[in-house]
Amino acid sequence: MLLAIDVGNTNVVFGIYDGEKMLESWRLATDNKRSADEYGILFDSMIRRSGINPVSIDDIIISSVVPSLLFTLEHMCLKYYEKNPIVVETGIKTGLRIKYDDPRQIGSDRIVNSVAAHTRYGGDLIIIDFGTATTFCCVSAEGDFIGGAIAPGLKTSAAALFEHTAKLPNVDLELPGKFICKNTNESMQSGLIYGHMGFTEHMVRGMKKEMSAELGCREEDIKVIATGGMATMVESGVDCINVIDRRLTLDGLQILYEKNKGQNKKRVLQND
C-alpha cells in the first residue's frame, strides 16, 4: 500500500492507496513546530483508527510547499515506516513538458494537480486550486504545462483584511445571499466571496482566450477543473467550472508514484 502526503500551507492531507483505490484520507493542520515524532504518532494513530495496519505501507510519496516541514516528514517516514519517501520536486518524472521560465519555481502542488487532471480528464485544461492561494494552471492536450497565475485565496484575503485594518472583524466565509449588504460582516462576505467569483470568471475567460490563440483550440473545448477547500463555494456562483475534484492532489500523488516507484531518491522536475 502507498501513503501519499500533501503538505499545504494550511493543512497536511494524507491518504492510503491500495493500487489506484484510495482506502482512506485524513487532514491535519499544518504546524512546522511539530516534531517528526509528533507527526509520526498522529499519522500512526489516525491510520490505525481506520482499521489499517501501518506495517502494510510499502512506499510513501510526499508533495510539500512548506520547505521547513519536508525534512521533518522525511525523518518521520524513515523512523516510523522505515521508508525513504519519493519527493515531488525537480527531476521527478511527470509526463508533462514544463514550458515555464524556471521549472524550479513551480510549486509541487501545481505539478501534482496538473498531472492528475491531464491523466484523468485529458484535453486542454485549466486547473484551479482554491486553497491558501488560488492557483491557475494551464495544460494542453499534448501535456504541455504552459503557465498559469497565482492569487491570494479566500481565507488569506479575509485574514489580510482583519489583520491590516483597525475596525474590520474576522468573518466566517459564508454566502451573505446578496451583493448589497447592510452590516459590516455581510459586507465583507459579499466583497470577499462574490469578488472572488468574479475574479475567477475573469481569469478563466482571459486564459481561455490566450490558450485558444496559442494552441489553436476552441475556447469552448477547454475544460476547467477545480479543487481545494473553497471550490464548492466559488463554483456555486460561477458558470466557468466544469468539474470539482476534491481528490485531485492525492490522486495525482498516486499517479506520480506509479511513474517513479523504485526511484525513492530526490530528483529534479523534468520536461518528460
C-alpha positions in Angstrom: 0.0 0.0 0.0 1.0 3.6 -0.6 1.0 6.5 1.8 0.5 9.8 -0.1 1.2 13.0 1.8 0.4 16.5 0.5 1.8 19.3 2.7 0.0 22.6 2.1 0.3 26.0 3.9 -2.9 25.3 5.9 -3.3 21.6 6.0 -1.4 18.3 5.7 -3.6 15.9 3.8 -2.6 12.3 3.5 -4.2 9.1 2.2 -3.7 5.4 1.9 -3.9 3.7 -1.6 -4.2 0.1 -2.5 -3.2 0.3 -6.1 -5.3 3.0 -7.6 -8.0 2.7 -5.0 -8.0 5.2 -2.1 -8.8 3.4 1.2 -9.0 6.4 3.5 -7.7 10.0 3.8 -7.1 12.4 6.7 -6.4 16.1 7.3 -4.2 17.8 9.9 -3.5 21.5 10.5 0.0 22.4 9.1 2.3 23.1 12.1 6.0 23.4 11.4 6.6 23.4 15.2 5.6 19.7 15.4 8.5 17.2 15.6 8.9 14.1 13.5 7.8 12.1 16.5 4.6 14.1 16.9 3.7 13.7 13.3 4.6 10.0 13.5 2.3 9.4 16.4 -0.6 11.4 14.8 -0.2 9.6 11.5 0.1 6.2 13.2 -3.0 6.7 15.4 -5.2 8.0 12.6 -4.2 5.2 10.3 -4.8 2.5 12.9 -8.1 4.0 13.9 -9.4 3.4 10.4 -8.5 -0.3 10.7 -5.4 -0.1 8.5 -2.2 -1.6 9.8 0.7 0.8 9.1 3.0 -2.1 8.7 1.3 -2.8 5.3 2.6 0.5 3.9 5.1 -0.4 1.2 6.0 3.1 0.0 5.5 6.8 0.6 5.3 9.9 -1.7 5.4 13.5 -0.5 4.5 16.8 -2.0 5.3 19.9 0.1 5.0 23.6 -0.4 6.4 24.1 3.1 10.2 23.5 2.9 10.6 23.6 6.7 8.3 20.6 7.1 9.7 18.4 4.3 12.8 17.3 6.3 10.6 16.7 9.4 8.2 14.4 7.4 11.1 12.6 5.6 12.6 11.9 9.0 9.2 10.7 10.2 8.9 8.3 7.3 12.3 6.8 8.0 11.7 6.4 11.7 8.1 5.2 11.8 7.8 3.4 8.4 11.4 2.6 7.5 10.8 4.1 4.1 12.7 6.7 2.2 9.9 8.7 0.5 9.7 9.8 -3.1 9.6 13.6 -3.0 7.9 15.6 -5.7 10.5 18.1 -6.8 12.8 18.9 -9.6 13.7 15.8 -11.5 10.7 13.6 -10.8 9.1 12.0 -13.9 5.8 13.9 -14.5 4.8 13.1 -18.1 4.4 16.8 -18.6 6.6 19.2 -20.7 7.2 22.2 -18.5 7.0 25.4 -20.5 8.0 27.7 -17.6 10.9 30.1 -17.5 12.3 28.3 -14.5 10.6 24.9 -13.7 12.1 25.0 -10.2 9.8 27.9 -9.3 6.6 25.9 -9.8 5.0 24.7 -6.6 4.9 20.9 -6.4 1.1 21.0 -5.6 0.6 22.7 -9.0 2.5 20.0 -10.8 0.7 17.2 -8.9 -2.7 18.7 -9.8 -1.8 19.2 -13.4 -0.6 15.6 -13.7 -3.8 14.3 -12.2 -6.1 16.4 -14.3 -4.1 15.7 -17.5 -4.3 11.9 -16.8 -7.9 11.8 -15.7 -9.6 14.3 -18.0 -7.4 14.9 -21.0 -7.9 17.7 -23.5 -6.9 21.3 -23.0 -7.3 22.2 -19.3 -7.4 25.0 -16.8 -6.9 23.6 -13.3 -7.9 25.9 -10.3 -6.9 25.1 -6.7 -8.9 27.2 -4.2 -6.6 26.9 -1.2 -4.4 29.2 0.8 -3.5 30.7 -2.5 -5.8 30.4 -5.5 -3.7 28.9 -8.3 -4.5 28.5 -12.0 -2.6 26.0 -14.2 -3.0 25.7 -18.0 -2.2 22.4 -19.5 -2.5 21.4 -23.2 -4.0 18.2 -24.5 -0.4 17.2 -25.5 0.8 17.5 -21.9 2.5 20.9 -22.1 2.3 22.9 -18.8 2.1 26.3 -20.4 1.8 28.5 -17.3 -0.8 30.0 -15.0 -1.4 32.5 -12.3 -1.3 32.8 -8.5 -3.5 35.0 -6.3 -4.4 35.2 -2.6 -7.0 32.6 -1.6 -10.3 33.5 0.0 -9.2 32.7 3.6 -5.9 34.6 3.0 -7.8 37.7 1.7 -10.1 37.6 4.7 -7.2 37.3 7.1 -5.4 40.2 5.5 -8.5 42.4 5.9 -8.7 41.5 9.6 -5.0 41.9 10.3 -4.4 45.1 8.4 -7.5 47.2 9.3 -8.3 48.6 12.6 -12.0 48.1 12.7 -12.9 45.2 10.4 -13.7 41.9 12.1 -12.6 38.4 11.3 -15.6 37.0 9.5 -16.7 33.5 8.6 -16.7 32.8 4.9 -20.4 32.2 4.3 -22.5 33.4 1.4 -24.4 36.5 2.5 -27.1 35.9 -0.1 -26.9 39.4 -1.5 -24.4 41.8 -3.0 -25.6 44.9 -1.3 -25.4 44.3 2.5 -26.4 46.4 5.5 -23.8 45.4 8.1 -20.0 45.0 8.2 -19.8 41.2 8.4 -22.1 40.6 5.5 -20.5 43.4 3.5 -17.1 41.8 3.9 -18.5 38.4 3.0 -20.1 39.9 -0.2 -16.9 41.6 -1.2 -14.7 38.6 -0.5 -16.8 35.8 -1.9 -18.6 37.4 -4.8 -15.4 39.3 -5.6 -13.5 36.0 -5.8 -16.2 34.5 -8.0 -16.0 37.5 -10.4 -12.2 37.3 -10.3 -12.3 33.6 -11.2 -14.6 34.1 -14.1 -12.5 36.9 -15.4 -9.3 34.9 -15.1 -10.8 31.9 -16.8 -12.2 34.0 -19.7 -8.8 35.6 -20.3 -6.9 32.3 -20.0 -9.2 30.6 -22.5 -8.7 33.4 -25.0 -4.9 33.1 -24.7 -4.9 29.3 -24.8 -7.1 29.4 -27.9 -4.6 31.7 -29.6 -1.5 29.8 -28.5 -2.8 26.2 -29.0 -5.2 26.7 -31.9 -8.1 25.1 -29.9 -11.6 26.4 -29.4 -12.3 28.2 -26.2 -15.5 26.2 -25.5 -13.5 23.0 -25.7 -11.2 24.0 -22.8 -12.3 22.2 -19.6 -12.0 23.8 -16.2 -11.2 21.5 -13.2 -11.4 22.9 -9.7 -10.1 21.5 -6.4 -9.4 22.9 -2.9 -11.4 23.7 0.2 -13.3 26.7 -1.2 -14.0 25.2 -4.6 -17.7 24.3 -3.9 -18.5 27.8 -2.6 -16.9 29.5 -5.6 -18.5 27.1 -8.1 -21.9 27.9 -6.7 -21.8 31.4 -8.2 -19.9 30.9 -11.5 -20.6 29.2 -14.8 -17.0 28.6 -15.8 -16.1 25.4 -13.8 -16.8 22.1 -15.4 -15.7 19.6 -12.7 -14.9 19.8 -8.9 -12.5 17.1 -8.0 -11.6 17.1 -4.3 -9.2 14.2 -4.5 -7.2 15.7 -7.3 -4.0 16.3 -5.4 -3.8 12.9 -3.6 -4.8 11.1 -6.7 -2.1 13.0 -8.5 0.5 11.8 -6.0 -0.7 8.2 -6.6 -0.2 8.7 -10.4 3.3 10.2 -9.9 4.2 7.3 -7.6 3.4 4.8 -10.4 5.6 6.8 -12.7 8.5 6.9 -10.3 8.3 3.9 -8.0 11.6 2.3 -7.2 13.3 5.7 -7.5 12.9 6.9 -4.0 15.7 9.5 -4.1 15.2 13.2 -4.6 15.4 14.2 -8.3 14.5 17.2 -10.5 11.1 18.3 -12.4 11.9 17.0 -15.9 10.4 18.0 -19.2 9.3 14.5 -20.0 
